[in-house]
Amino acid sequence: MKQIGISTDYIALGQFLKLSDCIDTGGAAKFFLEENEVLINGEPDNRRGRKLYIGDKIDVKGFGSFTIVKR
């Protein structure tokens, strides 16, 4: 499981996808989420504005598993 460090209280799912190298630009998040399955703490979610907090676990089909940690 890869760790993604943040220095704020939360990060939006769209920003997370860019930080985790799943997408190249933030603008691609909408299209990526329409075509790829993303599980947050075991539940499917495709809202690019979804807030992710430290300790959240994200599974992106075809890209791997990630966890949010404090940087």
mmCIF file as Biopython writes it, N, C-alpha, C and O atoms, coordinates in Angstrom:
data_model
#
loop_
_atom_site.group_PDB
_atom_site.id
_atom_site.type_symbol
_atom_site.label_atom_id
_atom_site.label_alt_id
_atom_site.label_comp_id
_atom_site.label_asym_id
_atom_site.label_entity_id
_atom_site.label_seq_id
_atom_site.pdbx_PDB_ins_code
_atom_site.Cartn_x
_atom_site.Cartn_y
_atom_site.Cartn_z
_atom_site.occupancy
_atom_site.B_iso_or_equiv
_atom_site.auth_seq_id
_atom_site.auth_asym_id
_atom_site.pdbx_PDB_model_num
ATOM 1   N N  . MET A ? 1  ? 0.845   -1.173 0.000   1.0 0.0 1  A 1 
ATOM 2   C CA . MET A ? 1  ? 0.000   0.000  0.000   1.0 0.0 1  A 1 
ATOM 3   C C  . MET A ? 1  ? 0.894   1.240  0.000   1.0 0.0 1  A 1 
ATOM 4   O O  . MET A ? 1  ? 1.791   1.379  0.832   1.0 0.0 1  A 1 
ATOM 5   N N  . LYS A ? 2  ? 0.631   2.129  -0.944  1.0 0.0 2  A 1 
ATOM 6   C CA . LYS A ? 2  ? 1.406   3.363  -1.052  1.0 0.0 2  A 1 
ATOM 7   C C  . LYS A ? 2  ? 0.821   4.416  -0.122  1.0 0.0 2  A 1 
ATOM 8   O O  . LYS A ? 2  ? -0.393  4.477  0.076   1.0 0.0 2  A 1 
ATOM 9   N N  . GLN A ? 3  ? 1.688   5.241  0.444   1.0 0.0 3  A 1 
ATOM 10  C CA . GLN A ? 3  ? 1.244   6.300  1.337   1.0 0.0 3  A 1 
ATOM 11  C C  . GLN A ? 3  ? 1.324   7.640  0.629   1.0 0.0 3  A 1 
ATOM 12  O O  . GLN A ? 3  ? 2.316   7.951  -0.029  1.0 0.0 3  A 1 
ATOM 13  N N  . ILE A ? 4  ? 0.264   8.433  0.772   1.0 0.0 4  A 1 
ATOM 14  C CA . ILE A ? 4  ? 0.213   9.780  0.215   1.0 0.0 4  A 1 
ATOM 15  C C  . ILE A ? 4  ? 0.164   10.743 1.401   1.0 0.0 4  A 1 
ATOM 16  O O  . ILE A ? 4  ? -0.799  10.734 2.169   1.0 0.0 4  A 1 
ATOM 17  N N  . GLY A ? 5  ? 1.201   11.574 1.553   1.0 0.0 5  A 1 
ATOM 18  C CA . GLY A ? 5  ? 1.283   12.489 2.677   1.0 0.0 5  A 1 
ATOM 19  C C  . GLY A ? 5  ? 0.648   13.833 2.368   1.0 0.0 5  A 1 
ATOM 20  O O  . GLY A ? 5  ? 0.863   14.407 1.300   1.0 0.0 5  A 1 
ATOM 21  N N  . ILE A ? 6  ? -0.143  14.331 3.324   1.0 0.0 6  A 1 
ATOM 22  C CA . ILE A ? 6  ? -0.739  15.655 3.189   1.0 0.0 6  A 1 
ATOM 23  C C  . ILE A ? 6  ? -0.396  16.480 4.431   1.0 0.0 6  A 1 
ATOM 24  O O  . ILE A ? 6  ? -0.211  15.931 5.517   1.0 0.0 6  A 1 
ATOM 25  N N  . SER A ? 7  ? -0.315  17.790 4.262   1.0 0.0 7  A 1 
ATOM 26  C CA . SER A ? 7  ? 0.012   18.663 5.384   1.0 0.0 7  A 1 
ATOM 27  C C  . SER A ? 7  ? -1.215  19.439 5.867   1.0 0.0 7  A 1 
ATOM 28  O O  . SER A ? 7  ? -1.115  20.253 6.785   1.0 0.0 7  A 1 
ATOM 29  N N  . THR A ? 8  ? -2.364  19.187 5.250   1.0 0.0 8  A 1 
ATOM 30  C CA . THR A ? 8  ? -3.614  19.841 5.634   1.0 0.0 8  A 1 
ATOM 31  C C  . THR A ? 8  ? -4.524  18.820 6.315   1.0 0.0 8  A 1 
ATOM 32  O O  . THR A ? 8  ? -4.155  17.653 6.454   1.0 0.0 8  A 1 
ATOM 33  N N  . ASP A ? 9  ? -5.708  19.253 6.738   1.0 0.0 9  A 1 
ATOM 34  C CA . ASP A ? 9  ? -6.632  18.335 7.408   1.0 0.0 9  A 1 
ATOM 35  C C  . ASP A ? 9  ? -7.239  17.322 6.451   1.0 0.0 9  A 1 
ATOM 36  O O  . ASP A ? 9  ? -7.545  16.197 6.845   1.0 0.0 9  A 1 
ATOM 37  N N  . TYR A ? 10 ? -7.415  17.719 5.192   1.0 0.0 10 A 1 
ATOM 38  C CA . TYR A ? 10 ? -8.015  16.823 4.202   1.0 0.0 10 A 1 
ATOM 39  C C  . TYR A ? 10 ? -7.525  17.196 2.808   1.0 0.0 10 A 1 
ATOM 40  O O  . TYR A ? 10 ? -6.893  18.233 2.607   1.0 0.0 10 A 1 
ATOM 41  N N  . ILE A ? 11 ? -7.835  16.319 1.845   1.0 0.0 11 A 1 
ATOM 42  C CA . ILE A ? 11 ? -7.513  16.557 0.441   1.0 0.0 11 A 1 
ATOM 43  C C  . ILE A ? 11 ? -8.713  16.072 -0.380  1.0 0.0 11 A 1 
ATOM 44  O O  . ILE A ? 11 ? -9.335  15.062 -0.049  1.0 0.0 11 A 1 
ATOM 45  N N  . ALA A ? 12 ? -9.023  16.793 -1.437  1.0 0.0 12 A 1 
ATOM 46  C CA . ALA A ? 12 ? -10.126 16.376 -2.312  1.0 0.0 12 A 1 
ATOM 47  C C  . ALA A ? 12 ? -9.689  15.179 -3.145  1.0 0.0 12 A 1 
ATOM 48  O O  . ALA A ? 12 ? -8.510  15.030 -3.464  1.0 0.0 12 A 1 
ATOM 49  N N  . LEU A ? 13 ? -10.644 14.332 -3.490  1.0 0.0 13 A 1 
ATOM 50  C CA . LEU A ? 13 ? -10.342 13.139 -4.283  1.0 0.0 13 A 1 
ATOM 51  C C  . LEU A ? 13 ? -9.653  13.503 -5.593  1.0 0.0 13 A 1 
ATOM 52  O O  . LEU A ? 13 ? -8.712  12.820 -5.998  1.0 0.0 13 A 1 
ATOM 53  N N  . GLY A ? 14 ? -10.093 14.555 -6.259  1.0 0.0 14 A 1 
ATOM 54  C CA . GLY A ? 14 ? -9.455  14.989 -7.506  1.0 0.0 14 A 1 
ATOM 55  C C  . GLY A ? 14 ? -7.991  15.340 -7.315  1.0 0.0 14 A 1 
ATOM 56  O O  . GLY A ? 14 ? -7.154  14.985 -8.144  1.0 0.0 14 A 1 
ATOM 57  N N  . GLN A ? 15 ? -7.672  16.039 -6.224  1.0 0.0 15 A 1 
ATOM 58  C CA . GLN A ? 15 ? -6.284  16.388 -5.922  1.0 0.0 15 A 1 
ATOM 59  C C  . GLN A ? 15 ? -5.482  15.143 -5.583  1.0 0.0 15 A 1 
ATOM 60  O O  . GLN A ? 15 ? -4.324  15.012 -5.980  1.0 0.0 15 A 1 
ATOM 61  N N  . PHE A ? 16 ? -6.102  14.234 -4.849  1.0 0.0 16 A 1 
ATOM 62  C CA . PHE A ? 16 ? -5.441  12.979 -4.494  1.0 0.0 16 A 1 
ATOM 63  C C  . PHE A ? 16 ? -5.029  12.203 -5.738  1.0 0.0 16 A 1 
ATOM 64  O O  . PHE A ? 16 ? -3.917  11.680 -5.808  1.0 0.0 16 A 1 
ATOM 65  N N  . LEU A ? 17 ? -5.931  12.127 -6.727  1.0 0.0 17 A 1 
ATOM 66  C CA . LEU A ? 17 ? -5.635  11.377 -7.948  1.0 0.0 17 A 1 
ATOM 67  C C  . LEU A ? 17 ? -4.401  11.938 -8.653  1.0 0.0 17 A 1 
ATOM 68  O O  . LEU A ? 17 ? -3.617  11.183 -9.228  1.0 0.0 17 A 1 
ATOM 69  N N  . LYS A ? 18 ? -4.231  13.240 -8.612  1.0 0.0 18 A 1 
ATOM 70  C CA . LYS A ? 18 ? -3.056  13.863 -9.225  1.0 0.0 18 A 1 
ATOM 71  C C  . LYS A ? 18 ? -1.806  13.554 -8.391  1.0 0.0 18 A 1 
ATOM 72  O O  . LYS A ? 18 ? -0.771  13.184 -8.946  1.0 0.0 18 A 1 
ATOM 73  N N  . LEU A ? 19 ? -1.895  13.702 -7.073  1.0 0.0 19 A 1 
ATOM 74  C CA . LEU A ? 19 ? -0.753  13.425 -6.196  1.0 0.0 19 A 1 
ATOM 75  C C  . LEU A ? 19 ? -0.292  11.971 -6.281  1.0 0.0 19 A 1 
ATOM 76  O O  . LEU A ? 19 ? 0.898   11.679 -6.170  1.0 0.0 19 A 1 
ATOM 77  N N  . SER A ? 20 ? -1.240  11.071 -6.478  1.0 0.0 20 A 1 
ATOM 78  C CA . SER A ? 20 ? -0.913  9.643  -6.522  1.0 0.0 20 A 1 
ATOM 79  C C  . SER A ? 20 ? -0.503  9.180  -7.914  1.0 0.0 20 A 1 
ATOM 80  O O  . SER A ? 20 ? -0.280  7.990  -8.136  1.0 0.0 20 A 1 
ATOM 81  N N  . ASP A ? 21 ? -0.402  10.122 -8.853  1.0 0.0 21 A 1 
ATOM 82  C CA . ASP A ? 21 ? 0.001   9.837  -10.239 1.0 0.0 21 A 1 
ATOM 83  C C  . ASP A ? 21 ? -0.982  8.956  -10.995 1.0 0.0 21 A 1 
ATOM 84  O O  . ASP A ? 21 ? -0.594  8.281  -11.949 1.0 0.0 21 A 1 
ATOM 85  N N  . CYS A ? 22 ? -2.233  8.949  -10.592 1.0 0.0 22 A 1 
ATOM 86  C CA . CYS A ? 22 ? -3.264  8.238  -11.351 1.0 0.0 22 A 1 
ATOM 87  C C  . CYS A ? 22 ? -3.667  9.055  -12.579 1.0 0.0 22 A 1 
ATOM 88  O O  . CYS A ? 22 ? -4.040  8.495  -13.610 1.0 0.0 22 A 1 
ATOM 89  N N  . ILE A ? 23 ? -3.590  10.377 -12.459 1.0 0.0 23 A 1 
ATOM 90  C CA . ILE A ? 23 ? -3.889  11.274 -13.578 1.0 0.0 23 A 1 
ATOM 91  C C  . ILE A ? 23 ? -2.771  12.304 -13.681 1.0 0.0 23 A 1 
ATOM 92  O O  . ILE A ? 23 ? -2.035  12.533 -12.722 1.0 0.0 23 A 1 
ATOM 93  N N  . ASP A ? 24 ? -2.651  12.926 -14.862 1.0 0.0 24 A 1 
ATOM 94  C CA . ASP A ? 24 ? -1.599  13.921 -15.078 1.0 0.0 24 A 1 
ATOM 95  C C  . ASP A ? 24 ? -2.014  15.320 -14.658 1.0 0.0 24 A 1 
ATOM 96  O O  . ASP A ? 24 ? -1.190  16.090 -14.164 1.0 0.0 24 A 1 
ATOM 97  N N  . THR A ? 25 ? -3.286  15.657 -14.850 1.0 0.0 25 A 1 
ATOM 98  C CA . THR A ? 25 ? -3.763  17.000 -14.508 1.0 0.0 25 A 1 
ATOM 99  C C  . THR A ? 25 ? -5.052  16.902 -13.708 1.0 0.0 25 A 1 
ATOM 100 O O  . THR A ? 25 ? -5.788  15.922 -13.819 1.0 0.0 25 A 1 
ATOM 101 N N  . GLY A ? 26 ? -5.318  17.912 -12.910 1.0 0.0 26 A 1 
ATOM 102 C CA . GLY A ? 26 ? -6.541  17.935 -12.120 1.0 0.0 26 A 1 
ATOM 103 C C  . GLY A ? 26 ? -7.786  17.929 -12.983 1.0 0.0 26 A 1 
ATOM 104 O O  . GLY A ? 26 ? -8.822  17.403 -12.575 1.0 0.0 26 A 1 
ATOM 105 N N  . GLY A ? 27 ? -7.697  18.505 -14.166 1.0 0.0 27 A 1 
ATOM 106 C CA . GLY A ? 27 ? -8.835  18.556 -15.064 1.0 0.0 27 A 1 
ATOM 107 C C  . GLY A ? 27 ? -9.271  17.193 -15.576 1.0 0.0 27 A 1 
ATOM 108 O O  . GLY A ? 27 ? -10.396 17.036 -16.050 1.0 0.0 27 A 1 
ATOM 109 N N  . ALA A ? 28 ? -8.399  16.221 -15.483 1.0 0.0 28 A 1 
ATOM 110 C CA . ALA A ? 28 ? -8.714  14.871 -15.957 1.0 0.0 28 A 1 
ATOM 111 C C  . ALA A ? 28 ? -9.505  14.060 -14.930 1.0 0.0 28 A 1 
ATOM 112 O O  . ALA A ? 28 ? -9.967  12.960 -15.233 1.0 0.0 28 A 1 
ATOM 113 N N  . ALA A ? 29 ? -9.661  14.592 -13.726 1.0 0.0 29 A 1 
ATOM 114 C CA . ALA A ? 29 ? -10.301 13.839 -12.639 1.0 0.0 29 A 1 
ATOM 115 C C  . ALA A ? 29 ? -11.729 13.431 -12.973 1.0 0.0 29 A 1 
ATOM 116 O O  . ALA A ? 29 ? -12.120 12.291 -12.726 1.0 0.0 29 A 1 
ATOM 117 N N  . LYS A ? 30 ? -12.502 14.339 -13.527 1.0 0.0 30 A 1 
ATOM 118 C CA . LYS A ? 30 ? -13.905 14.048 -13.832 1.0 0.0 30 A 1 
ATOM 119 C C  . LYS A ? 30 ? -14.021 12.853 -14.774 1.0 0.0 30 A 1 
ATOM 120 O O  . LYS A ? 30 ? -14.808 11.938 -14.531 1.0 0.0 30 A 1 
ATOM 121 N N  . PHE A ? 31 ? -13.241 12.865 -15.840 1.0 0.0 31 A 1 
ATOM 122 C CA . PHE A ? 31 ? -13.291 11.787 -16.825 1.0 0.0 31 A 1 
ATOM 123 C C  . PHE A ? 31 ? -12.737 10.488 -16.247 1.0 0.0 31 A 1 
ATOM 124 O O  . PHE A ? 31 ? -13.270 9.411  -16.515 1.0 0.0 31 A 1 
ATOM 125 N N  . PHE A ? 32 ? -11.673 10.586 -15.457 1.0 0.0 32 A 1 
ATOM 126 C CA . PHE A ? 32 ? -11.084 9.412  -14.824 1.0 0.0 32 A 1 
ATOM 127 C C  . PHE A ? 32 ? -12.110 8.724  -13.925 1.0 0.0 32 A 1 
ATOM 128 O O  . PHE A ? 32 ? -12.251 7.502  -13.955 1.0 0.0 32 A 1 
ATOM 129 N N  . LEU A ? 33 ? -12.823 9.518  -13.128 1.0 0.0 33 A 1 
ATOM 130 C CA . LEU A ? 33 ? -13.795 8.953  -12.186 1.0 0.0 33 A 1 
ATOM 131 C C  . LEU A ? 33 ? -15.016 8.367  -12.886 1.0 0.0 33 A 1 
ATOM 132 O O  . LEU A ? 33 ? -15.679 7.489  -12.334 1.0 0.0 33 A 1 
ATOM 133 N N  . GLU A ? 34 ? -15.321 8.840  -14.089 1.0 0.0 34 A 1 
ATOM 134 C CA . GLU A ? 34 ? -16.427 8.273  -14.859 1.0 0.0 34 A 1 
ATOM 135 C C  . GLU A ? 34 ? -16.077 6.883  -15.392 1.0 0.0 34 A 1 
ATOM 136 O O  . GLU A ? 34 ? -16.959 6.047  -15.582 1.0 0.0 34 A 1 
ATOM 137 N N  . GLU A ? 35 ? -14.787 6.641  -15.633 1.0 0.0 35 A 1 
ATOM 138 C CA . GLU A ? 35 ? -14.359 5.412  -16.294 1.0 0.0 35 A 1 
ATOM 139 C C  . GLU A ? 35 ? -13.650 4.411  -15.392 1.0 0.0 35 A 1 
ATOM 140 O O  . GLU A ? 35 ? -13.422 3.275  -15.808 1.0 0.0 35 A 1 
ATOM 141 N N  . ASN A ? 36 ? -13.294 4.799  -14.162 1.0 0.0 36 A 1 
ATOM 142 C CA . ASN A ? 36 ? -12.518 3.925  -13.282 1.0 0.0 36 A 1 
ATOM 143 C C  . ASN A ? 36 ? -13.197 3.778  -11.932 1.0 0.0 36 A 1 
ATOM 144 O O  . ASN A ? 36 ? -13.805 4.715  -11.415 1.0 0.0 36 A 1 
ATOM 145 N N  . GLU A ? 37 ? -13.079 2.584  -11.374 1.0 0.0 37 A 1 
ATOM 146 C CA . GLU A ? 37 ? -13.665 2.321  -10.067 1.0 0.0 37 A 1 
ATOM 147 C C  . GLU A ? 37 ? -12.716 2.777  -8.962  1.0 0.0 37 A 1 
ATOM 148 O O  . GLU A ? 37 ? -11.537 2.426  -8.951  1.0 0.0 37 A 1 
ATOM 149 N N  . VAL A ? 38 ? -13.258 3.570  -8.031  1.0 0.0 38 A 1 
ATOM 150 C CA . VAL A ? 38 ? -12.498 4.044  -6.881  1.0 0.0 38 A 1 
ATOM 151 C C  . VAL A ? 38 ? -13.271 3.670  -5.618  1.0 0.0 38 A 1 
ATOM 152 O O  . VAL A ? 38 ? -14.451 3.992  -5.483  1.0 0.0 38 A 1 
ATOM 153 N N  . LEU A ? 39 ? -12.596 2.991  -4.702  1.0 0.0 39 A 1 
ATOM 154 C CA . LEU A ? 39 ? -13.189 2.637  -3.418  1.0 0.0 39 A 1 
ATOM 155 C C  . LEU A ? 39 ? -12.503 3.442  -2.324  1.0 0.0 39 A 1 
ATOM 156 O O  . LEU A ? 39 ? -11.276 3.481  -2.238  1.0 0.0 39 A 1 
ATOM 157 N N  . ILE A ? 40 ? -13.310 4.077  -1.496  1.0 0.0 40 A 1 
ATOM 158 C CA . ILE A ? 40 ? -12.786 4.820  -0.360  1.0 0.0 40 A 1 
ATOM 159 C C  . ILE A ? 40 ? -13.280 4.126  0.892   1.0 0.0 40 A 1 
ATOM 160 O O  . ILE A ? 40 ? -14.482 4.067  1.154   1.0 0.0 40 A 1 
ATOM 161 N N  . ASN A ? 41 ? -12.341 3.602  1.660   1.0 0.0 41 A 1 
ATOM 162 C CA . ASN A ? 41 ? -12.675 2.807  2.853   1.0 0.0 41 A 1 
ATOM 163 C C  . ASN A ? 41 ? -13.684 1.707  2.512   1.0 0.0 41 A 1 
ATOM 164 O O  . ASN A ? 41 ? -14.599 1.424  3.286   1.0 0.0 41 A 1 
ATOM 165 N N  . GLY A ? 42 ? -13.499 1.096  1.344   1.0 0.0 42 A 1 
ATOM 166 C CA . GLY A ? 42 ? -14.328 -0.029 0.923   1.0 0.0 42 A 1 
ATOM 167 C C  . GLY A ? 42 ? -15.629 0.343  0.234   1.0 0.0 42 A 1 
ATOM 168 O O  . GLY A ? 42 ? -16.350 -0.544 -0.224  1.0 0.0 42 A 1 
ATOM 169 N N  . GLU A ? 43 ? -15.950 1.622  0.147   1.0 0.0 43 A 1 
ATOM 170 C CA . GLU A ? 43 ? -17.199 2.073  -0.474  1.0 0.0 43 A 1 
ATOM 171 C C  . GLU A ? 43 ? -16.907 2.786  -1.796  1.0 0.0 43 A 1 
ATOM 172 O O  . GLU A ? 43 ? -15.997 3.613  -1.853  1.0 0.0 43 A 1 
ATOM 173 N N  . PRO A ? 44 ? -17.658 2.486  -2.855  1.0 0.0 44 A 1 
ATOM 174 C CA . PRO A ? 44 ? -17.431 3.174  -4.133  1.0 0.0 44 A 1 
ATOM 175 C C  . PRO A ? 44 ? -17.790 4.660  -4.034  1.0 0.0 44 A 1 
ATOM 176 O O  . PRO A ? 44 ? -18.775 5.032  -3.397  1.0 0.0 44 A 1 
ATOM 177 N N  . ASP A ? 45 ? -16.975 5.496  -4.674  1.0 0.0 45 A 1 
ATOM 178 C CA . ASP A ? 45 ? -17.248 6.935  -4.698  1.0 0.0 45 A 1 
ATOM 179 C C  . ASP A ? 45 ? -16.612 7.524  -5.950  1.0 0.0 45 A 1 
ATOM 180 O O  . ASP A ? 45 ? -15.486 7.176  -6.304  1.0 0.0 45 A 1 
ATOM 181 N N  . ASN A ? 46 ? -17.334 8.414  -6.616  1.0 0.0 46 A 1 
ATOM 182 C CA . ASN A ? 46 ? -16.797 9.036  -7.825  1.0 0.0 46 A 1 
ATOM 183 C C  . ASN A ? 46 ? -16.939 10.559 -7.787  1.0 0.0 46 A 1 
ATOM 184 O O  . ASN A ? 46 ? -16.951 11.208 -8.833  1.0 0.0 46 A 1 
ATOM 185 N N  . ARG A ? 47 ? -17.044 11.127 -6.587  1.0 0.0 47 A 1 
ATOM 186 C CA . ARG A ? 47 ? -17.157 12.580 -6.445  1.0 0.0 47 A 1 
ATOM 187 C C  . ARG A ? 47 ? -15.756 13.178 -6.308  1.0 0.0 47 A 1 
ATOM 188 O O  . ARG A ? 47 ? -15.073 12.931 -5.314  1.0 0.0 47 A 1 
ATOM 189 N N  . ARG A ? 48 ? -15.332 13.952 -7.285  1.0 0.0 48 A 1 
ATOM 190 C CA . ARG A ? 48 ? -13.966 14.478 -7.248  1.0 0.0 48 A 1 
ATOM 191 C C  . ARG A ? 48 ? -13.736 15.440 -6.091  1.0 0.0 48 A 1 
ATOM 192 O O  . ARG A ? 48 ? -12.592 15.669 -5.697  1.0 0.0 48 A 1 
ATOM 193 N N  . GLY A ? 49 ? -14.807 16.005 -5.542  1.0 0.0 49 A 1 
ATOM 194 C CA . GLY A ? 49 ? -14.685 16.898 -4.394  1.0 0.0 49 A 1 
ATOM 195 C C  . GLY A ? 49 ? -14.739 16.188 -3.052  1.0 0.0 49 A 1 
ATOM 196 O O  . GLY A ? 49 ? -14.627 16.835 -2.011  1.0 0.0 49 A 1 
ATOM 197 N N  . ARG A ? 50 ? -14.910 14.872 -3.053  1.0 0.0 50 A 1 
ATOM 198 C CA . ARG A ? 50 ? -14.982 14.083 -1.814  1.0 0.0 50 A 1 
ATOM 199 C C  . ARG A ? 50 ? -13.742 14.352 -0.977  1.0 0.0 50 A 1 
ATOM 200 O O  . ARG A ? 50 ? -12.620 14.257 -1.476  1.0 0.0 50 A 1 
ATOM 201 N N  . LYS A ? 51 ? -13.937 14.685 0.285   1.0 0.0 51 A 1 
ATOM 202 C CA . LYS A ? 51 ? -12.821 14.979 1.179   1.0 0.0 51 A 1 
ATOM 203 C C  . LYS A ? 51 ? -12.230 13.683 1.718   1.0 0.0 51 A 1 
ATOM 204 O O  . LYS A ? 51 ? -12.950 12.814 2.212   1.0 0.0 51 A 1 
ATOM 205 N N  . LEU A ? 52 ? -10.927 13.568 1.617   1.0 0.0 52 A 1 
ATOM 206 C CA . LEU A ? 52 ? -10.201 12.424 2.140   1.0 0.0 52 A 1 
ATOM 207 C C  . LEU A ? 52 ? -9.395  12.894 3.345   1.0 0.0 52 A 1 
ATOM 208 O O  . LEU A ? 52 ? -8.729  13.928 3.292   1.0 0.0 52 A 1 
ATOM 209 N N  . TYR A ? 53 ? -9.461  12.135 4.423   1.0 0.0 53 A 1 
ATOM 210 C CA . TYR A ? 53 ? -8.804  12.500 5.665   1.0 0.0 53 A 1 
ATOM 211 C C  . TYR A ? 53 ? -7.686  11.511 5.991   1.0 0.0 53 A 1 
ATOM 212 O O  . TYR A ? 53 ? -7.634  10.413 5.439   1.0 0.0 53 A 1 
ATOM 213 N N  . ILE A ? 54 ? -6.804  11.913 6.886   1.0 0.0 54 A 1 
ATOM 214 C CA . ILE A ? 54 ? -5.712  11.047 7.318   1.0 0.0 54 A 1 
ATOM 215 C C  . ILE A ? 54 ? -6.295  9.740  7.836   1.0 0.0 54 A 1 
ATOM 216 O O  . ILE A ? 54 ? -7.217  9.733  8.651   1.0 0.0 54 A 1 
ATOM 217 N N  . GLY A ? 55 ? -5.743  8.642  7.352   1.0 0.0 55 A 1 
ATOM 218 C CA . GLY A ? 55 ? -6.219  7.311  7.731   1.0 0.0 55 A 1 
ATOM 219 C C  . GLY A ? 55 ? -7.148  6.682  6.705   1.0 0.0 55 A 1 
ATOM 220 O O  . GLY A ? 55 ? -7.384  5.475  6.745   1.0 0.0 55 A 1 
ATOM 221 N N  . ASP A ? 56 ? -7.681  7.489  5.778   1.0 0.0 56 A 1 
ATOM 222 C CA . ASP A ? 56 ? -8.548  6.934  4.738   1.0 0.0 56 A 1 
ATOM 223 C C  . ASP A ? 56 ? -7.752  6.006  3.828   1.0 0.0 56 A 1 
ATOM 224 O O  . ASP A ? 56 ? -6.578  6.246  3.545   1.0 0.0 56 A 1 
ATOM 225 N N  . LYS A ? 57 ? -8.405  4.953  3.380   1.0 0.0 57 A 1 
ATOM 226 C CA . LYS A ? 57 ? -7.787  3.996  2.464   1.0 0.0 57 A 1 
ATOM 227 C C  . LYS A ? 57 ? -8.517  4.067  1.129   1.0 0.0 57 A 1 
ATOM 228 O O  . LYS A ? 57 ? -9.745  3.993  1.072   1.0 0.0 57 A 1 
ATOM 229 N N  . ILE A ? 58 ? -7.749  4.210  0.063   1.0 0.0 58 A 1 
ATOM 230 C CA . ILE A ? 58 ? -8.310  4.381  -1.270  1.0 0.0 58 A 1 
ATOM 231 C C  . ILE A ? 58 ? -7.773  3.275  -2.175  1.0 0.0 58 A 1 
ATOM 232 O O  . ILE A ? 58 ? -6.565  3.054  -2.251  1.0 0.0 58 A 1 
ATOM 233 N N  . ASP A ? 59 ? -8.681  2.588  -2.855  1.0 0.0 59 A 1 
ATOM 234 C CA . ASP A ? 59 ? -8.312  1.569  -3.838  1.0 0.0 59 A 1 
ATOM 235 C C  . ASP A ? 59 ? -8.739  2.075  -5.210  1.0 0.0 59 A 1 
ATOM 236 O O  . ASP A ? 59 ? -9.914  2.358  -5.444  1.0 0.0 59 A 1 
ATOM 237 N N  . VAL A ? 60 ? -7.768  2.186  -6.113  1.0 0.0 60 A 1 
ATOM 238 C CA . VAL A ? 60 ? -8.049  2.634  -7.476  1.0 0.0 60 A 1 
ATOM 239 C C  . VAL A ? 60 ? -7.754  1.459  -8.392  1.0 0.0 60 A 1 
ATOM 240 O O  . VAL A ? 60 ? -6.601  1.064  -8.563  1.0 0.0 60 A 1 
ATOM 241 N N  . LYS A ? 61 ? -8.809  0.904  -8.980  1.0 0.0 61 A 1 
ATOM 242 C CA . LYS A ? 61 ? -8.649  -0.285 -9.817  1.0 0.0 61 A 1 
ATOM 243 C C  . LYS A ? 61 ? -7.645  -0.009 -10.932 1.0 0.0 61 A 1 
ATOM 244 O O  . LYS A ? 61 ? -7.787  0.955  -11.685 1.0 0.0 61 A 1 
ATOM 245 N N  . GLY A ? 62 ? -6.642  -0.854 -11.027 1.0 0.0 62 A 1 
ATOM 246 C CA . GLY A ? 62 ? -5.617  -0.723 -12.047 1.0 0.0 62 A 1 
ATOM 247 C C  . GLY A ? 62 ? -4.433  0.141  -11.630 1.0 0.0 62 A 1 
ATOM 248 O O  . GLY A ? 62 ? -3.427  0.185  -12.337 1.0 0.0 62 A 1 
ATOM 249 N N  . PHE A ? 63 ? -4.537  0.834  -10.488 1.0 0.0 63 A 1 
ATOM 250 C CA . PHE A ? 63 ? -3.466  1.720  -10.042 1.0 0.0 63 A 1 
ATOM 251 C C  . PHE A ? 63 ? -2.924  1.349  -8.664  1.0 0.0 63 A 1 
ATOM 252 O O  . PHE A ? 63 ? -1.791  1.703  -8.335  1.0 0.0 63 A 1 
ATOM 253 N N  . GLY A ? 64 ? -3.711  0.643  -7.855  1.0 0.0 64 A 1 
ATOM 254 C CA . GLY A ? 64 ? -3.219  0.201  -6.559  1.0 0.0 64 A 1 
ATOM 255 C C  . GLY A ? 64 ? -4.015  0.722  -5.389  1.0 0.0 64 A 1 
ATOM 256 O O  . GLY A ? 64 ? -5.076  1.328  -5.533  1.0 0.0 64 A 1 
ATOM 257 N N  . SER A ? 65 ? -3.450  0.455  -4.208  1.0 0.0 65 A 1 
ATOM 258 C CA . SER A ? 65 ? -4.060  0.853  -2.948  1.0 0.0 65 A 1 
ATOM 259 C C  . SER A ? 65 ? -3.219  1.939  -2.301  1.0 0.0 65 A 1 
ATOM 260 O O  . SER A ? 65 ? -1.989  1.913  -2.354  1.0 0.0 65 A 1 
ATOM 261 N N  . PHE A ? 66 ? -3.907  2.895  -1.688  1.0 0.0 66 A 1 
ATOM 262 C CA . PHE A ? 66 ? -3.233  4.037  -1.080  1.0 0.0 66 A 1 
ATOM 263 C C  . PHE A ? 66 ? -3.838  4.314  0.281   1.0 0.0 66 A 1 
ATOM 264 O O  . PHE A ? 66 ? -4.979  3.943  0.555   1.0 0.0 66 A 1 
ATOM 265 N N  . THR A ? 67 ? -3.063  4.971  1.131   1.0 0.0 67 A 1 
ATOM 266 C CA . THR A ? 67 ? -3.569  5.459  2.412   1.0 0.0 67 A 1 
ATOM 267 C C  . THR A ? 67 ? -3.093  6.898  2.588   1.0 0.0 67 A 1 
ATOM 268 O O  . THR A ? 67 ? -2.006  7.267  2.143   1.0 0.0 67 A 1 
ATOM 269 N N  . ILE A ? 68 ? -3.922  7.698  3.241   1.0 0.0 68 A 1 
ATOM 270 C CA . ILE A ? 68 ? -3.580  9.093  3.482   1.0 0.0 68 A 1 
ATOM 271 C C  . ILE A ? 68 ? -2.878  9.185  4.838   1.0 0.0 68 A 1 
ATOM 272 O O  . ILE A ? 68 ? -3.383  8.697  5.849   1.0 0.0 68 A 1 
ATOM 273 N N  . VAL A ? 69 ? -1.706  9.820  4.839   1.0 0.0 69 A 1 
ATOM 274 C CA . VAL A ? 69 ? -0.933  9.987  6.073   1.0 0.0 69 A 1 
ATOM 275 C C  . VAL A ? 69 ? -0.570  11.463 6.240   1.0 0.0 69 A 1 
ATOM 276 O O  . VAL A ? 69 ? -0.595  12.236 5.283   1.0 0.0 69 A 1 
ATOM 277 N N  . LYS A ? 70 ? -0.234  11.833 7.472   1.0 0.0 70 A 1 
ATOM 278 C CA . LYS A ? 70 ? 0.199   13.207 7.769   1.0 0.0 70 A 1 
ATOM 279 C C  . LYS A ? 70 ? 1.634   13.371 7.295   1.0 0.0 70 A 1 
ATOM 280 O O  . LYS A ? 70 ? 2.486   12.525 7.570   1.0 0.0 70 A 1 
ATOM 281 N N  . ARG A ? 71 ? 1.897   14.457 6.586   1.0 0.0 71 A 1 
ATOM 282 C CA . ARG A ? 71 ? 3.250   14.733 6.112   1.0 0.0 71 A 1 
ATOM 283 C C  . ARG A ? 71 ? 3.982   15.523 7.153   1.0 0.0 71 A 1 
ATOM 284 O O  . ARG A ? 71 ? 5.148   15.867 6.961   1.0 0.0 71 A 1 
#
